[in-house]
Amino acid sequence: MNEFALQVSDHIDQIIRSIPLFKVELSMSIGFLLSIACTLVFDRYWKHSSFFISILTIISSFAILLTQYDYANFGFYGMLTLDKTSFYARAFIALGLLVSAIFLQQHFAQKEFKKRKGDIYSILLAAGIGMNLFSMTTHWLMAFIAIEMVSISSYIMVGYFSENKKQSEAAMKYALFGSACSAVMLYGLSLIYGFTGDLNFASPRHLQGLIAAPEVMSSIAILFVFTGIGFKLSFVPFHLWAPDVYEGAPTPVTAFLSTVPKIAAIILMSRLSAAWISTPFYFSELTFMFVSIVAIVTMLFGNLIALRQTDMKRLMAYSSIGHTGFLLMAIIGYTNGQQDILFFYIFIYVLMNLASFAFIDVLEQKLGSTNLQAYIGQGKKLPLIFTCFSIVGISLIGIPPTAGFVGKLLVFTSIFEIYQSGGDLIFLWLLIIGALTSVISLFYYFKIPLYSFLKTNKEEEITPIDNKISVMLVIGVVLTILVVVFGLFPGVILK
């Protein structure tokens, strides 16, 4: 009995010692509860109360995060890891959450909607907590819980605002495909736990268990686990949900799905690759090969299919799939000790994607469509929007003097260094396909200035266009300026 009491006391002490590491997520949890309370009680008196609480929560959690800079520690029996990687990941997540919250508020401000709009902000904060945990862990159980938090929140965000059959169908496809991937991942984790008796993928005991397990069974288990991660990253062949969901969901939700959850998923994939590289585990020798092949197929598929798209949201869906391939390339640089390149590219990717969807949303409000045909001849009427949108497209291609060019150059440089040191042909192919798909992306991103400035509409526009400056337009312009500034002065954020 005394021994049991002692164990309970030790567990309590461990939890108490770990709480300071959980301050950021604790503040977000409090904000989550307050947001729900505001939606139930105060929104009837002040309809923006839950939005205000969510913004305050994100800002306060970021302020607490700044106190953890250069802080390295483990908590909750090694389930949470505080280091440089988790710091930058959570900083990028906070930026994405802040813009997404403003995006949602602005998008639905002028729309009549029967459901309570305040509920979406508490869901956004719940997703933020999951993504933070996702980026802080090397423990499979915590990773799965975090994935489910983000996934369920995402399903609700897509389905909550569905207004027609197409949007409801997109939400249903997303939930069904995601549930299937989660079930497969959980089965893979159960196999891995059976082989190792330990779920911390960075621990020696975990690796020893995988080494001792039959290669065929451990391979099946690992591939099952990658199903769940692949769903969040939407790399091929787990990308099938992305185009329909991106097109069917409201634009702010699409902007969120294409950026913020990918940050956490890329960080988890990076930690996993770094933990397994240079170990006796047989899959460690194949990790580079696996990531490289997936990156090549994803870049080719995403960029080639994007060429045929006429809807901007669907085009950006395939563009996002293509950029996932580049993020996987950056993971290879991360495992080679070049973490700053991955952080830089993630940060720039978030800026570029959020800016793109900000302009898509503004144009959707003004023109009533996200189809490229609606952009014909509108460049002269809306020069600021289409000029900035074209600059963001240039950055997504990777043309100087934008930050997208610097990010891709750094990724290519890191892969070339690995190729020079090892001489593996897979890295050479990775460089060739990466350069080729960047050229391919030029053809579909060029449609933005082509349709808006170079093509003319033969029929006169009867309906006047509202040229009023909105908050989302300001945010889009600011993000565009940052993309150019960081392209000219990358040293500001790259150290």
Secondary structure, DSSP 8 states (H G I E B T S, - for coil): -HHHHHHHHHHHHHHHHHGGGGHHHHHHHHHHHHHHHIIIIITTT-TTHHHHHHHHHHHHHHHHHHTTTT--EEETTTTEEESHHHHHHHHHHHHHHHHHHHHHHHHTTTS--SS-TTHHHHHHHHHHHHHHHHHH--BHHHHHHHHHHHHHHHHHHHHHT--SHHHHHHHHHHHHHHHHHHHHHHHHHHHHHHHHS--BTTSHHHHHHHHHS-HHHHHHHHHHHHHHHHHHHT-TTS-TTHHHHHHHS-HHHHHHHHHHHHHHHHHHHHHHHHHHTTSSSHHHHHHHHHHHHHHHHHHHHHHHHHTT--BHHHHHHHHHHHHHHHHHHHHHHHHTT-HHHHHHHHHHHHHHHHHHHHHHHHHHHHHS--BGGGGTT-TTTSHHHHHHHHHHHHHHHT-TTSHHHHHHHHHHHHHHHHHHHH--HHHHHHHHHHHHHHHHHHHHHTHHHIIIII---SS---S-------HHHHHHHHHHHHHHHHHH-GGGT--
